[in-house]
Amino acid sequence: MDIYNEIQLEFSRDNFQKVIEWGASPDSSPHSHQAIASWCERFWNKYCDIDAPSEIEEIMPLLAEIETEWDIYVAHYKEQHPSSVNSSPRLPPEYFNKWLLQANA
């Protein structure tokens, strides 16, 4: 799992699905939840101020939610584990499963 390098995938609905599937299976994912949240934030930022295609507009709320949940989780994690500076926390996989269901609804 790569916790430091950014995910280098095009911003598309198919790649969103792939990235969220990685989040749902963190033990076999090539990227950390930190990298996934960062990719979602970059994706959201690319389309937040323009008229995006409808398939992107549909997932915009999920992109924002993932990044927000990550920020909240990390803040709480750091409060509870102040000495774990170099570790990368993980969101519960159920979160990603929920987002997958919402993306496919």
N, C-alpha and C positions, 0 to 999 in steps of 0.2 A: 504494500500500500504506500502510495506516495503522498506524504502529508505536506510537502513543500511546493511542488510544482503545480502550476495551473493546469486545468483540463483544457486541452487544445482541440475542441470540437466546434464545428459550426453551430450557430444558434438556430436550431430547428425543433419542431415538435418531436420528431423521431429521436433526435439526440437528447431532448429533455427526458423522454421515456427511458432511454438507456441510462442516463445519469441517475435518475430516480431509482431505477432497478439496482444500480450499484449501491445506493444508499440503503436499500432494503436488505442487502446482503453484504454487510460491511467486512466480514471475514474474507470474502473472496473478491472484494472490490479493488480495482487498481488505484483508487483514489480515496482520500479521507473525506469525512463529512465536512471538514473545513473547506477542502477543495471544491466539493459539490456545492456548498452554500455560496462560495465565491463565484463559481461559474453561473449559478442562478442569478446572483446579483448583477453580474456583468451582462447577462442575457436581458434581464429586466431593464437595466439602464440603457441598453441599445434601443429599446422600443418604447420607453415610457413617454417620450415627448413627440412621437410621430403616430400617424395612422398605420398601425401594423396590420398585416394580413389577418383575416378572421381566425385562422388556426393558431396564430400567436396570441391574439387578443384573448382567446379562451383560456390560455394558460398563464397569462400575466398575473392574476391574483395568486396562483400557486407559486410562481417564482418569488413574488414578494413575501408570501407566507413562509416559505422555506428559509429565506435569508433572515427574516425577522425571528422565527423560532430558533434559528441557529444563534443569533446574537443574544437572545434571552437565555438560552441554555448555557452558552459559554460564560455569561456573566454569573449565573448561579453556580456553575461548575467551579469557577475560579474562587468564588466565595467559600465553597465547601472544601476545596482542595488547593489552598494557596501555594503549596510547595511543588505542585505538578506543572511547573512552567513549560517543560518541553513535551508534555504529552498532548495528544490531540483527543479531546473528548468526542463521544459519539452520541448522536441523537438516538432515541429508541427506534429500532427498525419499523415498529408499528406506524410511526409518523410517515415514513416513506411509503408503506403499504397503503395508507389512507390517501396520500397524494396521488399514488398510481391509480387508485379507484376513481378519484375525482377527475383525473386527467382523461380517463377512459369513459367517463359517464356521457 
